[in-house]
Amino acid sequence: MKDLRTLGLVAALTILPLPALAHHGSSGQFDTSKTVEFTGTITRVRLVNPHAYVYFDVTDDAGEVTNVRCELQSGSLLKRHGWTSDIFEIGSEISIVGSPDRDDPTTCYMSQITFADGVTATRYSTFDDDGNIEAEQRQTERDDGTPNLDGNWAMVRERGAPPGGGGQSPAVLTEVGAAAVEGAAANDNPRLHCEATNIVMDWWFDQMVNVIEQTDTEITMTYGFMDLVRTIHLDGSEMPKDFVPNRAGYSTGEWDGDTLVVTTTGFDEGWIMAPLGGGPREQADGGDAPGERPAREGQRRRPPSPVKNSPELVVVERFTLNDDGTVLTRDYTFTDPLYLEQPLEGSDEVTLTSDAYEPYACDDLTTERTH
């Protein structure tokens, strides 16, 4: 096996707390209150999206061999952080600590992995620190005087922090909105079908690299997650009468000083919060509308209840750059008079990166063992 250090890689040596959420919810598919350990011989690795997997043969005391697989981060994110297939040399030994699948004893959620040469890494280990652009290399203003949004952007997740955007208000559903999510199950999650979820969540989901291309008349946003593409019209163009509602909608924008204000309509029915398993749950404060599931003492909060959007959804986003042009902050509001009793608000931020955009090429292996 190639020594990771010869590849210029730096491995983290500590086990991080298992996160409360993954693509389909680690707390849904995996039991994060339990820990499993495996040692085996690598047979295969798939660095695909939305989850990469390493496969290995484990031999028990009776000599029986079982092929086990453990879920890693997404293939795109691993590659950005220096992980390659060469790290997982076929026939070499690995040891993995993680959480068990609730239904499949041959699948786990990797927390820590130790390779044959003794190098230990976590699922969040970064093997290349060359992804940041120096501030002085960044042109913060375009020739027309507007802030320069051009470039590649990705969310930077602080170690130990929960995934996702921050500061999101609770969703309070109308009776119609509650009826729309009644009986919602994990299989309704669009990510399980390699489909986009919404223009807010997919912008930061799994820290994919997004691309912004800016002109005087329009801004194109290509999402690294599920390859969602949006065009923001800055020339006052109205939505065509024959526009077909879709997950990206139709976006118009205008500059309010140094803030880009984007209004998007023309959505098909979709998900503001996709289901991670089970149906709607009681709101944490005991109310009637879905919200976060209450956490048991000593545990992280559990995932939010599912929330759908109707075709009446309007999303308003306000994008602002920091002084050196390297952090793009977005404040957003979901307004849906049919499904939401009140607007749902939140914010997030992405950071300029020199990492390349990579097509998502979704190949979901979550249910592989059941087919």
TORKOL-4160 file (C-alpha; in steps of 0.2 Angstrom, whole numbers, padded with zeros to 4 digits, m for minus):
371
<pt num="1" X="0000" Y="0000" Z="0000"/>
<pt num="2" X="0006" Y="0018" Z="m0004"/>
<pt num="3" X="0011" Y="0027" Z="0012"/>
<pt num="4" X="m0001" Y="0042" Z="0014"/>
<pt num="5" X="0013" Y="0053" Z="0020"/>
<pt num="6" X="0022" Y="0051" Z="0003"/>
<pt num="7" X="0006" Y="0058" Z="m0005"/>
<pt num="8" X="0008" Y="0074" Z="0006"/>
<pt num="9" X="m0007" Y="0069" Z="0016"/>
<pt num="10" X="m0010" Y="0074" Z="0034"/>
<pt num="11" X="m0022" Y="0062" Z="0044"/>
<pt num="12" X="m0032" Y="0067" Z="0059"/>
<pt num="13" X="m0029" Y="0056" Z="0074"/>
<pt num="14" X="m0044" Y="0059" Z="0084"/>
<pt num="15" X="m0062" Y="0052" Z="0084"/>
<pt num="16" X="m0074" Y="0065" Z="0081"/>
<pt num="17" X="m0092" Y="0064" Z="0088"/>
<pt num="18" X="m0103" Y="0056" Z="0075"/>
<pt num="19" X="m0114" Y="0069" Z="0066"/>
<pt num="20" X="m0133" Y="0069" Z="0069"/>
<pt num="21" X="m0136" Y="0070" Z="0050"/>
<pt num="22" X="m0129" Y="0063" Z="0034"/>
<pt num="23" X="m0137" Y="0063" Z="0017"/>
<pt num="24" X="m0152" Y="0052" Z="0022"/>
<pt num="25" X="m0149" Y="0055" Z="0040"/>
<pt num="26" X="m0136" Y="0045" Z="0050"/>
<pt num="27" X="m0148" Y="0045" Z="0064"/>
<pt num="28" X="m0161" Y="0037" Z="0053"/>
<pt num="29" X="m0151" Y="0023" Z="0044"/>
<pt num="30" X="m0138" Y="0021" Z="0057"/>
<pt num="31" X="m0139" Y="0020" Z="0076"/>
<pt num="32" X="m0127" Y="0033" Z="0082"/>
<pt num="33" X="m0129" Y="0028" Z="0100"/>
<pt num="34" X="m0119" Y="0012" Z="0097"/>
<pt num="35" X="m0102" Y="0008" Z="0091"/>
<pt num="36" X="m0095" Y="m0006" Z="0080"/>
<pt num="37" X="m0077" Y="m0011" Z="0076"/>
<pt num="38" X="m0072" Y="m0021" Z="0061"/>
<pt num="39" X="m0055" Y="m0027" Z="0055"/>
<pt num="40" X="m0054" Y="m0034" Z="0037"/>
<pt num="41" X="m0046" Y="m0035" Z="0020"/>
<pt num="42" X="m0051" Y="m0022" Z="0007"/>
<pt num="43" X="m0060" Y="m0029" Z="m0008"/>
<pt num="44" X="m0067" Y="m0014" Z="m0016"/>
<pt num="45" X="m0069" Y="0005" Z="m0014"/>
<pt num="46" X="m0082" Y="0016" Z="m0023"/>
<pt num="47" X="m0079" Y="0035" Z="m0022"/>
<pt num="48" X="m0096" Y="0040" Z="m0028"/>
<pt num="49" X="m0110" Y="0052" Z="m0023"/>
<pt num="50" X="m0119" Y="0055" Z="m0013"/>
<pt num="51" X="m0110" Y="0042" Z="m0002"/>
<pt num="52" X="m0093" Y="0033" Z="m0005"/>
<pt num="53" X="m0091" Y="0015" Z="0002"/>
<pt num="54" X="m0076" Y="0004" Z="0006"/>
<pt num="55" X="m0079" Y="m0014" Z="0005"/>
<pt num="56" X="m0069" Y="m0027" Z="0015"/>
<pt num="57" X="m0069" Y="m0046" Z="0020"/>
<pt num="58" X="m0071" Y="m0049" Z="0039"/>
<pt num="59" X="m0066" Y="m0067" Z="0045"/>
<pt num="60" X="m0074" Y="m0072" Z="0062"/>
<pt num="61" X="m0067" Y="m0084" Z="0074"/>
<pt num="62" X="m0075" Y="m0099" Z="0065"/>
<pt num="63" X="m0066" Y="m0094" Z="0049"/>
<pt num="64" X="m0082" Y="m0088" Z="0040"/>
<pt num="65" X="m0079" Y="m0073" Z="0029"/>
<pt num="66" X="m0092" Y="m0059" Z="0027"/>
<pt num="67" X="m0091" Y="m0045" Z="0016"/>
<pt num="68" X="m0094" Y="m0028" Z="0025"/>
<pt num="69" X="m0096" Y="m0011" Z="0018"/>
<pt num="70" X="m0094" Y="0006" Z="0028"/>
<pt num="71" X="m0101" Y="0023" Z="0022"/>
<pt num="72" X="m0089" Y="0037" Z="0020"/>
<pt num="73" X="m0092" Y="0055" Z="0015"/>
<pt num="74" X="m0097" Y="0059" Z="m0003"/>
<pt num="75" X="m0084" Y="0054" Z="m0016"/>
<pt num="76" X="m0083" Y="0072" Z="m0022"/>
<pt num="77" X="m0079" Y="0079" Z="m0005"/>
<pt num="78" X="m0066" Y="0065" Z="m0002"/>
<pt num="79" X="m0057" Y="0069" Z="m0018"/>
<pt num="80" X="m0057" Y="0087" Z="m0014"/>
<pt num="81" X="m0049" Y="0083" Z="0003"/>
<pt num="82" X="m0035" Y="0072" Z="m0005"/>
<pt num="83" X="m0043" Y="0055" Z="m0004"/>
<pt num="84" X="m0040" Y="0043" Z="m0018"/>
<pt num="85" X="m0044" Y="0025" Z="m0023"/>
<pt num="86" X="m0025" Y="0022" Z="m0021"/>
<pt num="87" X="m0027" Y="0024" Z="m0002"/>
<pt num="88" X="m0038" Y="0009" Z="m0001"/>
<pt num="89" X="m0026" Y="m0004" Z="m0009"/>
<pt num="90" X="m0035" Y="m0020" Z="m0013"/>
<pt num="91" X="m0030" Y="m0034" Z="m0002"/>
<pt num="92" X="m0023" Y="m0023" Z="0012"/>
<pt num="93" X="m0030" Y="m0023" Z="0030"/>
<pt num="94" X="m0040" Y="m0009" Z="0038"/>
<pt num="95" X="m0049" Y="m0007" Z="0054"/>
<pt num="96" X="m0065" Y="0004" Z="0056"/>
<pt num="97" X="m0074" Y="0011" Z="0070"/>
<pt num="98" X="m0092" Y="0017" Z="0067"/>
<pt num="99" X="m0110" Y="0016" Z="0070"/>
<pt num="100" X="m0121" Y="0001" Z="0064"/>
<pt num="101" X="m0134" Y="0001" Z="0051"/>
<pt num="102" X="m0151" Y="m0001" Z="0060"/>
<pt num="103" X="m0156" Y="m0015" Z="0048"/>
<pt num="104" X="m0141" Y="m0022" Z="0039"/>
<pt num="105" X="m0127" Y="m0030" Z="0050"/>
<pt num="106" X="m0115" Y="m0029" Z="0036"/>
<pt num="107" X="m0116" Y="m0010" Z="0034"/>
<pt num="108" X="m0109" Y="0004" Z="0045"/>
<pt num="109" X="m0106" Y="0022" Z="0046"/>
<pt num="110" X="m0087" Y="0026" Z="0047"/>
<pt num="111" X="m0081" Y="0037" Z="0061"/>
<pt num="112" X="m0062" Y="0032" Z="0061"/>
<pt num="113" X="m0052" Y="0021" Z="0049"/>
<pt num="114" X="m0034" Y="0014" Z="0052"/>
<pt num="115" X="m0024" Y="0009" Z="0036"/>
<pt num="116" X="m0011" Y="m0005" Z="0035"/>
<pt num="117" X="0003" Y="0007" Z="0037"/>
<pt num="118" X="m0004" Y="0013" Z="0054"/>
<pt num="119" X="m0011" Y="0030" Z="0048"/>
<pt num="120" X="m0028" Y="0034" Z="0056"/>
<pt num="121" X="m0040" Y="0046" Z="0049"/>
<pt num="122" X="m0058" Y="0051" Z="0052"/>
<pt num="123" X="m0072" Y="0054" Z="0039"/>
<pt num="124" X="m0068" Y="0073" Z="0041"/>
<pt num="125" X="m0049" Y="0071" Z="0039"/>
<pt num="126" X="m0042" Y="0084" Z="0026"/>
<pt num="127" X="m0027" Y="0078" Z="0016"/>
<pt num="128" X="m0023" Y="0094" Z="0007"/>
<pt num="129" X="m0023" Y="0112" Z="0014"/>
<pt num="130" X="m0021" Y="0121" Z="m0003"/>
<pt num="131" X="m0039" Y="0125" Z="m0006"/>
<pt num="132" X="m0040" Y="0143" Z="0000"/>
<pt num="133" X="m0037" Y="0159" Z="m0011"/>
<pt num="134" X="m0027" Y="0173" Z="m0004"/>
<pt num="135" X="m0037" Y="0189" Z="m0001"/>
<pt num="136" X="m0026" Y="0200" Z="m0011"/>
<pt num="137" X="m0029" Y="0189" Z="m0026"/>
<pt num="138" X="m0047" Y="0192" Z="m0026"/>
<pt num="139" X="m0055" Y="0206" Z="m0036"/>
<pt num="140" X="m0070" Y="0211" Z="m0025"/>
<pt num="141" X="m0078" Y="0223" Z="m0037"/>
<pt num="142" X="m0083" Y="0221" Z="m0056"/>
<pt num="143" X="m0080" Y="0235" Z="m0069"/>
<pt num="144" X="m0098" Y="0240" Z="m0068"/>
<pt num="145" X="m0096" Y="0243" Z="m0049"/>
<pt num="146" X="m0106" Y="0228" Z="m0043"/>
<pt num="147" X="m0099" Y="0215" Z="m0031"/>
<pt num="148" X="m0089" Y="0201" Z="m0039"/>
<pt num="149" X="m0098" Y="0185" Z="m0036"/>
<pt num="150" X="m0089" Y="0175" Z="m0050"/>
<pt num="151" X="m0079" Y="0160" Z="m0044"/>
<pt num="152" X="m0081" Y="0143" Z="m0035"/>
<pt num="153" X="m0089" Y="0143" Z="m0018"/>
<pt num="154" X="m0091" Y="0129" Z="m0005"/>
<pt num="155" X="m0097" Y="0128" Z="0013"/>
<pt num="156" X="m0083" Y="0126" Z="0026"/>
<pt num="157" X="m0089" Y="0116" Z="0040"/>
<pt num="158" X="m0081" Y="0119" Z="0057"/>
<pt num="159" X="m0075" Y="0103" Z="0065"/>
<pt num="160" X="m0088" Y="0096" Z="0077"/>
<pt num="161" X="m0101" Y="0108" Z="0070"/>
<pt num="162" X="m0118" Y="0101" Z="0064"/>
<pt num="163" X="m0120" Y="0100" Z="0045"/>
<pt num="164" X="m0131" Y="0113" Z="0036"/>
<pt num="165" X="m0135" Y="0132" Z="0036"/>
<pt num="166" X="m0138" Y="0141" Z="0052"/>
<pt num="167" X="m0151" Y="0151" Z="0061"/>
<pt num="168" X="m0166" Y="0143" Z="0052"/>
<pt num="169" X="m0183" Y="0147" Z="0060"/>
<pt num="170" X="m0196" Y="0133" Z="0064"/>
<pt num="171" X="m0208" Y="0128" Z="0051"/>
<pt num="172" X="m0226" Y="0130" Z="0055"/>
<pt num="173" X="m0238" Y="0121" Z="0043"/>
<pt num="174" X="m0256" Y="0125" Z="0038"/>
<pt num="175" X="m0268" Y="0111" Z="0039"/>
<pt num="176" X="m0265" Y="0108" Z="0020"/>
<pt num="177" X="m0246" Y="0108" Z="0023"/>
<pt num="178" X="m0248" Y="0095" Z="0037"/>
<pt num="179" X="m0259" Y="0084" Z="0026"/>
<pt num="180" X="m0246" Y="0085" Z="0012"/>
<pt num="181" X="m0232" Y="0077" Z="0022"/>
<pt num="182" X="m0244" Y="0064" Z="0031"/>
<pt num="183" X="m0236" Y="0047" Z="0029"/>
<pt num="184" X="m0219" Y="0054" Z="0022"/>
<pt num="185" X="m0206" Y="0041" Z="0023"/>
<pt num="186" X="m0187" Y="0041" Z="0019"/>
<pt num="187" X="m0190" Y="0034" Z="0002"/>
<pt num="188" X="m0199" Y="0050" Z="m0003"/>
<pt num="189" X="m0182" Y="0060" Z="0000"/>
<pt num="190" X="m0177" Y="0066" Z="m0018"/>
<pt num="191" X="m0159" Y="0063" Z="m0014"/>
<pt num="192" X="m0163" Y="0044" Z="m0013"/>
<pt num="193" X="m0168" Y="0046" Z="m0031"/>
<pt num="194" X="m0153" Y="0057" Z="m0036"/>
<pt num="195" X="m0164" Y="0072" Z="m0038"/>
<pt num="196" X="m0162" Y="0090" Z="m0031"/>
<pt num="197" X="m0171" Y="0095" Z="m0015"/>
<pt num="198" X="m0172" Y="0114" Z="m0016"/>
<pt num="199" X="m0162" Y="0130" Z="m0020"/>
<pt num="200" X="m0157" Y="0133" Z="m0002"/>
<pt num="201" X="m0152" Y="0117" Z="0005"/>
<pt num="202" X="m0143" Y="0111" Z="m0011"/>
<pt num="203" X="m0132" Y="0126" Z="m0011"/>
<pt num="204" X="m0122" Y="0120" Z="0005"/>
<pt num="205" X="m0127" Y="0102" Z="0006"/>
<pt num="206" X="m0112" Y="0091" Z="0008"/>
<pt num="207" X="m0100" Y="0105" Z="0005"/>
<pt num="208" X="m0100" Y="0103" Z="m0014"/>
<pt num="209" X="m0091" Y="0116" Z="m0025"/>
<pt num="210" X="m0103" Y="0128" Z="m0033"/>
<pt num="211" X="m0099" Y="0139" Z="m0048"/>
<pt num="212" X="m0106" Y="0157" Z="m0050"/>
<pt num="213" X="m0104" Y="0165" Z="m0067"/>
<pt num="214" X="m0108" Y="0183" Z="m0068"/>
<pt num="215" X="m0112" Y="0195" Z="m0082"/>
<pt num="216" X="m0121" Y="0212" Z="m0082"/>
<pt num="217" X="m0137" Y="0204" Z="m0087"/>
<pt num="218" X="m0138" Y="0187" Z="m0078"/>
<pt num="219" X="m0130" Y="0176" Z="m0065"/>
<pt num="220" X="m0128" Y="0158" Z="m0068"/>
<pt num="221" X="m0127" Y="0147" Z="m0052"/>
<pt num="222" X="m0121" Y="0129" Z="m0055"/>
<pt num="223" X="m0123" Y="0118" Z="m0039"/>
<pt num="224" X="m0111" Y="0105" Z="m0035"/>
<pt num="225" X="m0125" Y="0095" Z="m0027"/>
<pt num="226" X="m0136" Y="0086" Z="m0040"/>
<pt num="227" X="m0130" Y="0097" Z="m0054"/>
<pt num="228" X="m0144" Y="0110" Z="m0051"/>
<pt num="229" X="m0142" Y="0125" Z="m0062"/>
<pt num="230" X="m0151" Y="0142" Z="m0059"/>
<pt num="231" X="m0151" Y="0158" Z="m0070"/>
<pt num="232" X="m0154" Y="0174" Z="m0061"/>
<pt num="233" X="m0161" Y="0187" Z="m0073"/>
<pt num="234" X="m0154" Y="0205" Z="m0069"/>
<pt num="235" X="m0162" Y="0213" Z="m0084"/>
<pt num="236" X="m0180" Y="0213" Z="m0078"/>
<pt num="237" X="m0185" Y="0198" Z="m0088"/>
<pt num="238" X="m0202" Y="0191" Z="m0083"/>
<pt num="239" X="m0206" Y="0172" Z="m0081"/>
<pt num="240" X="m0212" Y="0166" Z="m0098"/>
<pt num="241" X="m0230" Y="0161" Z="m0099"/>
<pt num="242" X="m0225" Y="0144" Z="m0105"/>
<pt num="243" X="m0212" Y="0141" Z="m0091"/>
<pt num="244" X="m0213" Y="0123" Z="m0084"/>
<pt num="245" X="m0212" Y="0123" Z="m0065"/>
<pt num="246" X="m0196" Y="0114" Z="m0059"/>
<pt num="247" X="m0185" Y="0113" Z="m0043"/>
<pt num="248" X="m0174" Y="0128" Z="m0048"/>
<pt num="249" X="m0189" Y="0139" Z="m0052"/>
<pt num="250" X="m0187" Y="0156" Z="m0061"/>
<pt num="251" X="m0176" Y="0169" Z="m0053"/>
<pt num="252" X="m0175" Y="0188" Z="m0055"/>
<pt num="253" X="m0162" Y="0199" Z="m0046"/>
<pt num="254" X="m0158" Y="0217" Z="m0043"/>
<pt num="255" X="m0144" Y="0225" Z="m0033"/>
<pt num="256" X="m0149" Y="0234" Z="m0017"/>
<pt num="257" X="m0133" Y="0244" Z="m0015"/>
<pt num="258" X="m0120" Y="0230" Z="m0013"/>
<pt num="259" X="m0133" Y="0216" Z="m0009"/>
<pt num="260" X="m0140" Y="0205" Z="m0023"/>
<pt num="261" X="m0159" Y="0202" Z="m0020"/>
<pt num="262" X="m0166" Y="0187" Z="m0029"/>
<pt num="263" X="m0184" Y="0182" Z="m0030"/>
<pt num="264" X="m0188" Y="0165" Z="m0036"/>
<pt num="265" X="m0205" Y="0158" Z="m0041"/>
<pt num="266" X="m0211" Y="0145" Z="m0053"/>
<pt num="267" X="m0207" Y="0130" Z="m0042"/>
<pt num="268" X="m0215" Y="0112" Z="m0044"/>
<pt num="269" X="m0221" Y="0104" Z="m0028"/>
<pt num="270" X="m0205" Y="0098" Z="m0018"/>
<pt num="271" X="m0197" Y="0098" Z="m0001"/>
<pt num="272" X="m0191" Y="0112" Z="0010"/>
<pt num="273" X="m0186" Y="0098" Z="0023"/>
<pt num="274" X="m0185" Y="0081" Z="0015"/>
<pt num="275" X="m0190" Y="0066" Z="0026"/>
<pt num="276" X="m0176" Y="0056" Z="0034"/>
<pt num="277" X="m0187" Y="0042" Z="0039"/>
<pt num="278" X="m0204" Y="0039" Z="0047"/>
<pt num="279" X="m0218" Y="0052" Z="0046"/>
<pt num="280" X="m0221" Y="0069" Z="0054"/>
<pt num="281" X="m0216" Y="0071" Z="0072"/>
<pt num="282" X="m0222" Y="0081" Z="0086"/>
<pt num="283" X="m0215" Y="0098" Z="0087"/>
<pt num="284" X="m0201" Y="0100" Z="0100"/>
<pt num="285" X="m0212" Y="0113" Z="0110"/>
<pt num="286" X="m0227" Y="0102" Z="0110"/>
<pt num="287" X="m0236" Y="0112" Z="0096"/>
<pt num="288" X="m0246" Y="0105" Z="0081"/>
<pt num="289" X="m0234" Y="0109" Z="0068"/>
<pt num="290" X="m0218" Y="0099" Z="0063"/>
<pt num="291" X="m0202" Y="0105" Z="0070"/>
<pt num="292" X="m0186" Y="0098" Z="0077"/>
<pt num="293" X="m0188" Y="0081" Z="0087"/>
<pt num="294" X="m0183" Y="0083" Z="0105"/>
<pt num="295" X="m0166" Y="0076" Z="0110"/>
<pt num="296" X="m0164" Y="0065" Z="0124"/>
<pt num="297" X="m0152" Y="0071" Z="0137"/>
<pt num="298" X="m0134" Y="0071" Z="0132"/>
<pt num="299" X="m0138" Y="0069" Z="0113"/>
<pt num="300" X="m0139" Y="0081" Z="0099"/>
<pt num="301" X="m0156" Y="0087" Z="0092"/>
<pt num="302" X="m0164" Y="0075" Z="0080"/>
<pt num="303" X="m0168" Y="0079" Z="0062"/>
<pt num="304" X="m0182" Y="0091" Z="0058"/>
<pt num="305" X="m0199" Y="0084" Z="0053"/>
<pt num="306" X="m0203" Y="0084" Z="0034"/>
<pt num="307" X="m0210" Y="0100" Z="0026"/>
<pt num="308" X="m0216" Y="0101" Z="0008"/>
<pt num="309" X="m0218" Y="0116" Z="m0003"/>
<pt num="310" X="m0232" Y="0120" Z="m0015"/>
<pt num="311" X="m0231" Y="0128" Z="m0032"/>
<pt num="312" X="m0236" Y="0144" Z="m0023"/>
<pt num="313" X="m0219" Y="0145" Z="m0015"/>
<pt num="314" X="m0209" Y="0161" Z="m0016"/>
<pt num="315" X="m0190" Y="0161" Z="m0010"/>
<pt num="316" X="m0182" Y="0178" Z="m0008"/>
<pt num="317" X="m0163" Y="0177" Z="m0005"/>
<pt num="318" X="m0151" Y="0192" Z="m0001"/>
<pt num="319" X="m0133" Y="0189" Z="m0005"/>
<pt num="320" X="m0119" Y="0199" Z="0002"/>
<pt num="321" X="m0100" Y="0198" Z="0001"/>
<pt num="322" X="m0088" Y="0201" Z="0015"/>
<pt num="323" X="m0075" Y="0215" Z="0014"/>
<pt num="324" X="m0061" Y="0204" Z="0005"/>
<pt num="325" X="m0074" Y="0195" Z="m0006"/>
<pt num="326" X="m0070" Y="0178" Z="0000"/>
<pt num="327" X="m0086" Y="0174" Z="0010"/>
<pt num="328" X="m0103" Y="0175" Z="0002"/>
<pt num="329" X="m0118" Y="0176" Z="0015"/>
<pt num="330" X="m0136" Y="0172" Z="0010"/>
<pt num="331" X="m0151" Y="0177" Z="0020"/>
<pt num="332" X="m0167" Y="0168" Z="0014"/>
<pt num="333" X="m0185" Y="0167" Z="0017"/>
<pt num="334" X="m0198" Y="0154" Z="0011"/>
<pt num="335" X="m0215" Y="0160" Z="0009"/>
<pt num="336" X="m0229" Y="0148" Z="0005"/>
<pt num="337" X="m0247" Y="0153" Z="0009"/>
<pt num="338" X="m0254" Y="0136" Z="0005"/>
<pt num="339" X="m0242" Y="0125" Z="0016"/>
<pt num="340" X="m0234" Y="0137" Z="0028"/>
<pt num="341" X="m0243" Y="0147" Z="0042"/>
<pt num="342" X="m0228" Y="0159" Z="0042"/>
<pt num="343" X="m0212" Y="0163" Z="0032"/>
<pt num="344" X="m0197" Y="0152" Z="0036"/>
<pt num="345" X="m0181" Y="0161" Z="0037"/>
<pt num="346" X="m0163" Y="0157" Z="0038"/>
<pt num="347" X="m0145" Y="0161" Z="0033"/>
<pt num="348" X="m0129" Y="0152" Z="0027"/>
<pt num="349" X="m0113" Y="0156" Z="0020"/>
<pt num="350" X="m0100" Y="0149" Z="0007"/>
<pt num="351" X="m0082" Y="0152" Z="0005"/>
<pt num="352" X="m0072" Y="0156" Z="m0010"/>
<pt num="353" X="m0061" Y="0141" Z="m0015"/>
<pt num="354" X="m0049" Y="0136" Z="m0029"/>
<pt num="355" X="m0056" Y="0118" Z="m0028"/>
<pt num="356" X="m0063" Y="0113" Z="m0045"/>
<pt num="357" X="m0081" Y="0110" Z="m0049"/>
<pt num="358" X="m0085" Y="0092" Z="m0052"/>
<pt num="359" X="m0101" Y="0085" Z="m0060"/>
<pt num="360" X="m0110" Y="0076" Z="m0046"/>
<pt num="361" X="m0114" Y="0060" Z="m0056"/>
<pt num="362" X="m0125" Y="0053" Z="m0043"/>
<pt num="363" X="m0124" Y="0034" Z="m0040"/>
<pt num="364" X="m0133" Y="0031" Z="m0024"/>
<pt num="365" X="m0128" Y="0014" Z="m0016"/>
<pt num="366" X="m0139" Y="0016" Z="0000"/>
<pt num="367" X="m0151" Y="0002" Z="m0004"/>
<pt num="368" X="m0138" Y="m0009" Z="m0014"/>
<pt num="369" X="m0139" Y="m0023" Z="m0001"/>
<pt num="370" X="m0158" Y="m0025" Z="m0003"/>
<pt num="371" X="m0158" Y="m0028" Z="m0022"/>
